[in-house]
Amino acid sequence: MRTEVCEMFGIEFPLFAFSHCRDVVAAVTNAGGLGVLGAVAYTPERLEEELRWIDEHTGGRPYGVDVLVPAKIHESAERAGRGEGGLDTMLAAVPQEHWDFLFGLFAKYDVPLPDFEKAKRSNSSGGTQVTKEGATALIDVSLAHPIRLIASALGTPPPVMVERAKAAGVPVAALVGTAEHARRQVAAGVDLIVAQGGEAGGHTGEISTMVLVPEVVDVVAPIPVLAAGGIATGRQMAASLALGASGVWCGSVWLTTEEAETPPPVKEKMLAATSRDTVRSRSRTGKPARQLRSAWTDEWEGADSPGALGMPLQMIVAEGAMRQINKVAETGNPGARQLANYFVGQAVGQMNAVKPAKQVVYDMVQEFADAIERLNAITAD
């Protein structure tokens, strides 16, 4: 396949795979696409280990890293990121009513409580990774490896990302949910735009992929655009290129692959889910993020909820709790299984079988070829 991003990155297929799992990243890269490791949950030390492993398992083939640098986060996290007050600064900013609500959920669904004091501090440490200072450390680790792309997952990339990446000869990508976002990213010096529709999993806006992609393509030309959101098949890949995209960015479709580290109870839910079984909710991160609808999202959106906190305070409340919920769900605990969820897009309705990640790539490419053949037949003499 020949598109601008194929030439830009030296890949066989214009298929970019976002995943928090290094095995998926390596598998897609080795199959001819470009794997992108989501690094937001990692400490710099952990990211170094993951990237070293990917280096050893991709034989010099191209891969990328995605770092989350939100434009706005809670002031306590910014202070902690600058070393002012440490983790206690963020912990003190979480109202007691949110902990009480969380403890009530565990009691209501008969899920054993974890060591919350330990979880609080662990999650506070993770919360500093979404500060500019925390992200800068991840950027430095990433650029010390032979990555071919660095992406900003939420908001305009900070100048330090653009400057250091360009100095290293690494293109910068950014995800956008509106044409106006795309204009700002271009002004910031981004080399590749990912137009992500509201169907996508994780942090996303409200405009659909079908509407968003051509709008963004027209606004940022000649900068190449990847289509994202609701793309899990070769037919959708062909449609994306017809809209003017140079390739596609997929995340959800890898969550049910053999390599994925998705907790088994959550993977089972995904395999059984329809496209109507997702919801945009602030209940995991504090920002609107599409995920499987579950008792967790219903309770946080319910009348008795104190409401989600801003990022990263909601992450401090939610992520340690969700680790415990997923762990207990694996034992068959019915309440934990009701609460368990994860970020996933509306394409979950098409994710009905467990396959190796490379087979997902090959299936998408074959279906893309079939779709192009059908279109060519329409106009054939």
C-alpha positions as CSV (number, residue, x, y, z in Angstrom):
1,M,0.0,0.0,0.0
2,R,1.3,3.5,-0.9
3,T,0.1,6.4,1.2
4,E,1.9,9.4,2.5
5,V,2.3,7.9,6.0
6,C,3.6,4.6,4.5
7,E,6.4,6.6,2.8
8,M,6.9,8.8,5.9
9,F,7.5,5.9,8.3
10,G,8.6,3.1,5.9
11,I,5.7,0.8,6.7
12,E,3.8,-1.7,4.5
13,F,0.3,-0.8,5.7
14,P,-1.0,2.6,6.9
15,L,-2.2,1.1,10.1
16,F,-1.2,2.6,13.5
17,A,-1.9,0.5,16.6
18,F,-2.3,2.2,19.9
19,S,-1.9,-0.1,22.9
20,H,-0.6,-0.1,26.4
21,C,0.7,-3.6,25.8
22,R,4.2,-4.0,24.4
23,D,3.4,-7.3,22.9
24,V,0.7,-5.8,20.7
25,V,3.0,-2.9,19.7
26,A,5.7,-5.3,18.6
27,A,3.3,-7.7,16.9
28,V,1.7,-4.9,14.8
29,T,5.0,-3.4,13.9
30,N,6.4,-6.8,12.8
31,A,3.3,-7.4,10.7
32,G,3.9,-4.3,8.7
33,G,2.0,-1.6,10.6
34,L,3.3,0.8,13.2
35,G,2.7,0.0,16.9
36,V,2.4,2.9,19.4
37,L,2.9,2.3,23.1
38,G,0.6,4.2,25.4
39,A,3.0,5.4,28.1
40,V,0.8,7.4,30.5
41,A,0.6,4.7,33.2
42,Y,4.4,4.2,33.3
43,T,7.1,5.6,35.4
44,P,10.2,6.6,33.5
45,E,12.0,3.4,34.8
46,R,9.1,1.2,33.7
47,L,9.0,2.9,30.3
48,E,12.7,2.3,29.8
49,E,12.1,-1.4,30.4
50,E,9.2,-1.6,28.0
51,L,11.0,0.3,25.2
52,R,14.1,-1.8,25.6
53,W,12.0,-4.9,25.2
54,I,10.3,-3.5,22.1
55,D,13.7,-2.6,20.6
56,E,14.8,-6.2,21.1
57,H,11.7,-7.7,19.5
58,T,11.1,-5.5,16.5
59,G,14.5,-5.7,14.7
60,G,14.7,-2.0,13.9
61,R,11.2,-1.8,12.5
62,P,9.3,1.5,13.3
63,Y,7.2,2.0,16.4
64,G,6.1,5.0,18.4
65,V,5.2,6.2,21.9
66,D,2.1,8.1,23.1
67,V,2.4,10.4,26.0
68,L,-0.6,12.1,27.7
69,V,-0.1,15.8,28.5
70,P,-3.5,17.4,29.3
71,A,-3.8,21.1,28.9
72,K,-5.6,21.4,32.2
73,I,-5.2,19.4,35.4
74,H,-5.9,20.1,39.0
75,E,-3.7,22.7,40.6
76,S,-2.6,20.3,43.3
77,A,-1.1,17.9,40.7
78,E,0.7,20.8,39.0
79,R,2.2,21.7,42.4
80,A,3.2,18.0,43.1
81,G,4.7,17.8,39.6
82,R,6.9,20.7,40.4
83,G,8.0,19.1,43.7
84,E,5.9,21.4,45.9
85,G,4.3,19.4,48.7
86,G,4.8,15.9,47.2
87,L,2.1,13.3,46.9
88,D,0.3,14.5,50.0
89,T,-0.6,17.7,48.0
90,M,-2.8,15.7,45.7
91,L,-4.1,13.3,48.4
92,A,-5.3,16.2,50.5
93,A,-7.2,17.6,47.5
94,V,-9.4,14.6,47.2
95,P,-12.6,15.2,49.3
96,Q,-13.5,12.6,51.9
97,E,-17.0,12.3,50.4
98,H,-15.4,10.7,47.3
99,W,-13.6,8.1,49.4
100,D,-16.8,7.5,51.4
101,F,-18.7,7.0,48.1
102,L,-16.0,4.6,46.9
103,F,-16.0,2.6,50.1
104,G,-19.8,2.4,49.8
105,L,-19.6,0.9,46.3
106,F,-17.3,-1.8,47.6
107,A,-19.8,-2.6,50.4
108,K,-22.8,-2.4,48.1
109,Y,-21.3,-4.9,45.6
110,D,-19.7,-7.1,48.2
111,V,-16.1,-6.6,47.0
112,P,-13.3,-6.9,49.5
113,L,-11.6,-3.6,50.2
114,P,-8.0,-3.3,49.1
115,D,-5.3,-1.5,51.1
116,F,-6.6,1.9,50.2
117,E,-3.8,3.8,52.0
118,K,-1.2,2.0,49.9
119,A,-3.4,2.4,46.7
120,K,-3.9,6.1,47.4
121,R,-0.1,6.8,47.4
122,S,0.5,4.6,44.4
123,N,-2.1,6.3,42.4
124,S,-0.9,9.8,43.5
125,S,2.5,8.9,42.2
126,G,0.9,7.8,38.9
127,G,-1.0,11.1,38.8
128,T,2.2,13.1,38.5
129,Q,2.9,11.4,35.1
130,V,0.1,13.6,33.5
131,T,1.8,16.8,34.6
132,K,4.2,18.6,32.2
133,E,7.1,17.7,34.4
134,G,6.1,14.0,34.5
135,A,5.5,13.9,30.8
136,T,8.8,15.5,30.1
137,A,10.6,12.7,31.9
138,L,8.7,10.2,29.7
139,I,9.6,12.2,26.6
140,D,13.3,12.1,27.4
141,V,13.2,8.3,28.0
142,S,11.3,7.8,24.7
143,L,13.7,9.9,22.6
144,A,16.6,7.9,23.9
145,H,15.3,5.0,22.0
146,P,15.0,4.6,18.2
147,I,11.3,5.5,18.1
148,R,9.9,6.8,14.8
149,L,6.9,8.7,16.3
150,I,5.9,10.5,19.5
151,A,2.3,11.4,20.0
152,S,0.4,13.7,22.4
153,A,-2.8,12.0,23.4
154,L,-4.7,14.9,25.0
155,G,-4.3,18.5,24.2
156,T,-1.6,20.5,22.3
157,P,1.8,19.0,22.8
158,P,4.0,21.2,25.0
159,P,6.9,23.0,23.3
160,V,9.4,20.8,25.0
161,M,7.9,17.7,23.2
162,V,8.0,19.4,19.8
163,E,11.4,20.9,20.2
164,R,13.1,17.8,21.5
165,A,11.4,15.5,19.0
166,K,12.3,17.7,16.0
167,A,15.9,17.9,17.3
168,A,15.9,14.1,17.3
169,G,14.3,13.9,13.9
170,V,11.2,12.2,15.3
171,P,7.8,13.3,13.9
172,V,5.2,14.5,16.4
173,A,1.5,13.4,16.2
174,A,-1.4,14.8,18.1
175,L,-5.0,13.6,18.6
176,V,-7.8,16.0,17.9
177,G,-11.6,16.0,18.2
178,T,-12.5,19.2,16.3
179,A,-11.2,21.1,13.3
180,E,-10.3,24.0,15.7
181,H,-8.1,21.6,17.7
182,A,-6.4,20.6,14.5
183,R,-5.6,24.2,13.7
184,R,-4.0,24.7,17.1
185,Q,-1.9,21.5,16.7
186,V,-0.6,22.6,13.3
187,A,0.4,26.0,14.8
188,A,2.2,24.1,17.6
189,G,4.4,22.3,14.9
190,V,2.8,18.9,14.8
191,D,3.7,16.7,11.8
192,L,0.8,14.3,11.8
193,I,-2.8,14.8,12.9
194,V,-5.0,12.0,14.3
195,A,-8.6,12.9,13.8
196,Q,-10.4,10.9,16.4
197,G,-14.2,10.7,16.3
198,G,-16.5,10.3,19.3
199,E,-16.9,6.5,18.6
200,A,-13.3,6.0,19.9
201,G,-12.4,4.5,23.2
202,G,-10.7,6.6,25.9
203,H,-10.6,10.4,25.9
204,T,-12.7,11.6,23.0
205,G,-15.0,14.4,21.9
206,E,-18.5,14.2,20.4
207,I,-18.1,14.6,16.7
208,S,-18.4,11.4,14.7
209,T,-15.5,10.1,12.6
210,M,-17.4,10.3,9.3
211,V,-17.9,14.0,9.9
212,L,-14.6,14.9,11.6
213,V,-12.1,13.3,9.2
214,P,-12.9,15.3,6.0
215,E,-13.2,18.5,8.0
216,V,-9.7,18.0,9.5
217,V,-8.2,16.9,6.2
218,D,-9.4,20.1,4.6
219,V,-8.2,22.3,7.5
220,V,-4.6,20.9,7.9
221,A,-3.7,20.0,4.3
222,P,-1.0,19.2,3.3
223,I,-0.2,17.7,6.7
224,P,-1.2,14.0,6.6
225,V,-4.2,12.9,8.7
226,L,-4.9,9.5,10.3
227,A,-8.6,8.6,10.9
228,A,-9.5,7.2,14.4
229,G,-12.7,6.2,16.1
230,G,-14.8,3.2,15.4
231,I,-12.3,1.6,13.0
232,A,-11.8,-2.1,13.4
233,T,-12.2,-3.6,9.9
234,G,-10.7,-3.2,6.5
235,R,-13.9,-1.8,5.1
236,Q,-13.7,1.0,7.7
237,M,-10.1,1.5,6.8
238,A,-11.0,1.9,3.1
239,A,-13.8,4.4,4.0
240,S,-11.2,6.4,6.0
241,L,-8.9,6.7,3.0
242,A,-11.9,7.7,0.9
243,L,-12.5,10.5,3.3
244,G,-9.0,11.8,2.7
245,A,-7.1,10.2,5.5
246,S,-3.6,8.8,4.8
247,G,-4.1,6.0,7.2
248,V,-5.9,4.8,10.4
249,W,-5.2,4.8,14.1
250,C,-6.8,1.9,16.0
251,G,-6.9,1.2,19.7
252,S,-10.0,-0.8,20.8
253,V,-9.6,-3.6,18.3
254,W,-6.3,-4.8,20.0
255,L,-8.0,-5.2,23.4
256,T,-9.4,-8.7,22.6
257,T,-6.3,-10.0,20.9
258,E,-4.3,-12.9,22.3
259,E,-1.5,-10.6,23.3
260,A,-3.6,-8.0,25.1
261,E,-3.3,-7.6,28.8
262,T,-7.0,-6.9,29.2
263,P,-8.2,-8.5,32.4
264,P,-10.1,-11.7,31.5
265,P,-13.5,-10.7,33.0
266,V,-13.3,-7.4,31.0
267,K,-12.2,-9.2,27.8
268,E,-15.2,-11.5,28.2
269,K,-17.5,-8.5,28.5
270,M,-16.0,-7.0,25.4
271,L,-16.5,-10.1,23.4
272,A,-20.1,-10.2,24.3
273,A,-20.8,-6.4,24.0
274,T,-22.6,-4.6,21.3
275,S,-21.8,-1.1,20.0
276,R,-24.5,0.3,22.4
277,D,-22.7,-1.0,25.5
278,T,-20.2,1.9,25.8
279,V,-20.6,5.3,27.4
280,R,-18.6,8.5,27.6
281,S,-17.9,9.0,31.3
282,R,-15.6,11.0,33.6
283,S,-15.7,8.2,36.2
284,R,-12.2,6.8,35.4
285,T,-10.0,9.9,34.7
286,G,-12.0,13.0,35.4
287,K,-12.3,13.8,31.6
288,P,-14.9,12.4,29.2
289,A,-13.6,8.9,28.2
290,R,-15.5,6.2,26.3
291,Q,-15.5,2.9,28.2
292,L,-17.7,-0.2,28.7
293,R,-20.8,0.7,30.5
294,S,-20.9,-1.1,33.9
295,A,-22.2,-0.7,37.4
296,W,-19.1,1.5,37.9
297,T,-20.1,4.1,35.3
298,D,-23.8,3.9,36.3
299,E,-23.0,4.6,40.0
300,W,-20.7,7.5,39.3
301,E,-23.3,9.1,37.1
302,G,-26.2,8.3,39.6
303,A,-28.1,10.7,41.8
304,D,-26.1,9.7,44.9
305,S,-22.7,10.3,43.4
306,P,-20.6,13.2,44.5
307,G,-19.5,13.6,40.9
308,A,-16.2,12.9,39.2
309,L,-13.2,15.0,40.2
310,G,-10.9,16.7,37.7
311,M,-7.8,15.0,36.3
312,P,-5.8,13.5,37.9
313,L,-7.7,13.4,41.2
314,Q,-10.4,11.1,39.8
315,M,-7.6,8.8,38.6
316,I,-6.3,8.6,42.2
317,V,-9.8,7.6,43.4
318,A,-10.6,5.2,40.6
319,E,-7.5,3.4,39.3
320,G,-6.5,1.6,42.5
321,A,-10.1,0.7,43.1
322,M,-10.4,-0.7,39.6
323,R,-7.3,-2.8,40.0
324,Q,-8.8,-4.5,43.0
325,I,-12.2,-4.9,41.2
326,N,-10.6,-6.6,38.2
327,K,-8.5,-8.8,40.5
328,V,-11.6,-9.9,42.5
329,A,-13.7,-10.3,39.3
330,E,-11.3,-13.0,38.2
331,T,-12.3,-15.1,41.2
332,G,-15.9,-15.0,40.0
333,N,-17.2,-12.4,42.5
334,P,-20.5,-11.3,40.9
335,G,-20.4,-7.7,42.3
336,A,-16.8,-7.2,41.0
337,R,-17.9,-8.5,37.6
338,Q,-20.7,-6.0,37.5
339,L,-18.3,-3.1,38.3
340,A,-15.4,-4.1,36.1
341,N,-14.9,-2.1,32.9
342,Y,-12.2,-0.6,30.7
343,F,-11.8,2.0,28.0
344,V,-13.1,0.8,24.6
345,G,-14.9,2.4,21.6
346,Q,-18.1,1.5,19.9
347,A,-16.2,-0.8,17.6
348,V,-16.4,-3.3,20.5
349,G,-19.6,-4.6,18.8
350,Q,-17.3,-6.0,16.0
351,M,-14.8,-7.5,18.4
352,N,-16.3,-11.0,18.7
353,A,-13.3,-13.3,18.6
354,V,-9.8,-13.6,20.2
355,K,-7.1,-13.5,17.5
356,P,-3.3,-12.9,17.4
357,A,-2.7,-9.2,16.7
358,K,-0.8,-10.0,13.5
359,Q,-3.9,-11.8,12.2
360,V,-6.0,-8.8,13.0
361,V,-3.6,-6.8,10.8
362,Y,-3.8,-9.3,7.9
363,D,-7.6,-9.6,8.1
364,M,-7.9,-5.8,7.9
365,V,-5.6,-5.6,5.0
366,Q,-7.4,-8.4,3.1
367,E,-10.8,-6.8,3.8
368,F,-9.4,-3.5,2.6
369,A,-8.3,-5.0,-0.6
370,D,-11.8,-6.6,-1.1
371,A,-13.5,-3.3,-0.4
372,I,-11.3,-1.5,-3.0
373,E,-12.1,-4.3,-5.5
374,R,-15.8,-3.8,-5.0
375,L,-15.4,0.0,-5.5
376,N,-13.4,-0.5,-8.6
377,A,-16.1,-2.8,-10.0
378,I,-18.6,0.0,-9.6
379,T,-16.7,2.2,-12.0
380,A,-15.3,-0.4,-14.3
381,D,-16.3,-0.3,-18.0
